[in-house]
């Protein structure tokens, strides 16, 4: 493929031309004919590796105008990440016909996976991409990040299309959006779940964090596309304004969804022993759904997923009845209020990825209606991350749990005891919160004391398979799976 053709599609000017065989942002992956992206990072400057990339065969380098490039075409752009992404998007073809993206603080993983499940049950060949990895139509999963680098992301999309996948839902994180890691694709609809404190170690403040997420609607969703908006969040009206500024169609979902506009209105929600009964309003009709998942936020995620499916349905469907019937058959998403075990006293143990104050509160509130005894919460906070959320998490756990146990999450380069102390400071004076050094010991203590009618919540790590200690070259990952440990301790 000619570089000049790719540049023209991306709206870029270049001096010279070359045959392009691939794209890379890691100089070790450069082969003859590669376009190399050289970006400034938080710890590494990709511009330092330009000579090595050229020596390995790079025919062009996308970098800042100030960068020094010799022996290859210099595609000089003030925002090289954006230019590289748009250039690469023209190379990786084909892509699935229907692509949707989900942003928000909490619920992205569950929503994209539920969207995939609903599509599959409605007869579509569908996949999801996000924190759990790439989940394909046959349920196989390859490990990944919330938003992989742009080359991996686009190559995954092309690979899925070549395997016959027609529908893909992916997570659009604030990091991925701000670093242009999911650009250039025809995104038919974008969804907003909610916004609460997270990633303030990366973003300067909540407004910057919100602005990063709004790139989904400002720039990424295709012209004429749809914004599926969870209406029951304080930022929902602001999201609606962003969608309106682009001329996107709004598909509102939630209790506050206007019955007069396109969307799904949640008319009633009743918790049941193993799930919840939902009464929904859509297009002038009412539907009853027995959702086999517990918790208000699980209902929210499922409804946003249903909204994405309905908002992108073509003349051949699926229709509302098929979508809502599929909701009644949704399977739990790994590490999201996943029932991991039942101890000898009959107390169930749930594992959840909640690692922000709002997510922790939502998980506790989701389980509370099902507790006849005590709710016992085990949690911690990650090291080298937003320190301001630690005290609020301690406050929430103590205020809304009957027993709260503070332990270690991913300490990374910090002293675990210092992290625990910062969490405990938020619950000063509470007599129902204790500290246990070591996550396994904390889980064991919670499960041992749980009796009939009690529920144990293990929050923070969800699907993760290890605990991270140390930084950079000294970083080590100890194998650790909350679900497995919970089952061992409950046996």
Secondary structure as GFF3:
##gff-version 3
##sequence-region A 1 491
A	DSSP	alpha_helix	3	10	.	.	.	ID=ss1
A	DSSP	beta_strand	22	24	.	.	.	ID=ss2
A	DSSP	three_ten_helix	27	29	.	.	.	ID=ss3
A	DSSP	beta_strand	34	37	.	.	.	ID=ss4
A	DSSP	three_ten_helix	46	49	.	.	.	ID=ss5
A	DSSP	alpha_helix	50	55	.	.	.	ID=ss6
A	DSSP	beta_strand	60	63	.	.	.	ID=ss7
A	DSSP	beta_strand	73	76	.	.	.	ID=ss8
A	DSSP	alpha_helix	80	89	.	.	.	ID=ss9
A	DSSP	beta_strand	98	103	.	.	.	ID=ss10
A	DSSP	alpha_helix	108	121	.	.	.	ID=ss11
A	DSSP	beta_strand	126	130	.	.	.	ID=ss12
A	DSSP	beta_strand	133	135	.	.	.	ID=ss13
A	DSSP	beta_strand	141	142	.	.	.	ID=ss14
A	DSSP	alpha_helix	150	162	.	.	.	ID=ss15
A	DSSP	beta_strand	167	171	.	.	.	ID=ss16
A	DSSP	alpha_helix	174	178	.	.	.	ID=ss17
A	DSSP	beta_strand	187	192	.	.	.	ID=ss18
A	DSSP	alpha_helix	206	215	.	.	.	ID=ss19
A	DSSP	pi_helix	216	220	.	.	.	ID=ss20
A	DSSP	beta_strand	221	230	.	.	.	ID=ss21
A	DSSP	alpha_helix	236	246	.	.	.	ID=ss22
A	DSSP	beta_strand	249	254	.	.	.	ID=ss23
A	DSSP	beta_strand	263	271	.	.	.	ID=ss24
A	DSSP	beta_strand	276	282	.	.	.	ID=ss25
A	DSSP	beta_strand	285	291	.	.	.	ID=ss26
A	DSSP	alpha_helix	296	311	.	.	.	ID=ss27
A	DSSP	alpha_helix	320	327	.	.	.	ID=ss28
A	DSSP	beta_strand	338	342	.	.	.	ID=ss29
A	DSSP	beta_strand	348	352	.	.	.	ID=ss30
A	DSSP	alpha_helix	357	368	.	.	.	ID=ss31
A	DSSP	beta_strand	375	379	.	.	.	ID=ss32
A	DSSP	alpha_helix	389	400	.	.	.	ID=ss33
A	DSSP	beta_strand	403	406	.	.	.	ID=ss34
A	DSSP	alpha_helix	416	425	.	.	.	ID=ss35
A	DSSP	beta_strand	433	435	.	.	.	ID=ss36
A	DSSP	alpha_helix	439	449	.	.	.	ID=ss37
A	DSSP	beta_strand	455	459	.	.	.	ID=ss38
A	DSSP	beta_strand	466	469	.	.	.	ID=ss39
A	DSSP	three_ten_helix	472	474	.	.	.	ID=ss40
A	DSSP	beta_strand	476	479	.	.	.	ID=ss41
A	DSSP	alpha_helix	482	490	.	.	.	ID=ss42
###
